[in-house]
Amino acid sequence: MPVRVVIAEDEAIVRLDLKEIMEEEGYEVVGETGRGDDAVDLVRQHRPDLAILDVKMPGADGLTAAREINAERLCAVLILTAFSQRDLIEQARNAGALAYLVKPFQKSELLPAIEMALGRFAEMKALGEQVRSLEESLEVRKKVDRAKGMIMDDLGWKEHDAFRWIQTTAMRERVTMLEIAERVINSGLRPRAEEKP
């Protein structure tokens, strides 16, 4: 699958050059505009892999568009600008730009910047998924611990016995330990005396 790109650049000649370079290199340009606010809409509509945004555009500037795109983690963002001031570079980074390119640029500068933005976005997505997975694991652990505590308090069981019952009940019923823990906490599920390991 080719990398899908949205281009937002208010100078039509630059936008056309970008599109030609991208298509020559095998990228698929799925949307183009000269307005920052339209860029966000195009990204939401087409779900590209990359948005190339000029800083200065009517409607909304590229940094504002980058912030919106980044807030929703829609795609990688590469910022284009005619200026290379340090504060602008920091603003671009803070807006979620993963790469930055100063105009006029050469094809030899554009392609590595694109690959850098795509690579960084892939890393961010992977890290985000790891964080979600860890948060879910922590939530499961908290609920299982709470359910164990309730069983221990109500039945006088030891911790490892309460855990083993939750585990074996989940396996027997072919559900998750989280589901059994939630039933212990919310529905009053308790082991029968003969179920003590």
C-alpha angles and dihedrals in degrees: 000000000000119000108263118223139190115202121203112183125139095209104083094205092053090046091052092048091050092049092050093049092047094049092045088055094050099259118136115229103210098174142008135186143160094223130078095215090052089050092063091048091049091050091050091047100045102028094216125187092236140023118201107202130186113218098226112054136135120255095029128355122246093257092056090048090047091052092053094046092047094046089060093038089231100151146323115294127214116188122214122196142160089223130072101189114148094234090054091051089052091048090051092050091047090050090058101262110156095194136019131206129187119219132266090049135171125234087244089061097041099056097053089046090053092049091048092052092047092047094049091048091052089051091049092050092049092049091048091053091049091051091050090049092050091047090051091048091050091050091051091049093050092051094045090049091050092048091048090051092052092050091047092050096044099041104022092239124156118252096251091050092052091048093047091051092051090047097047092043090053091050093045093050093039094234133116124276086241091061092051091046091051091050090051091050101038107024102034095245110173135172119257115243092252090056093068106123 
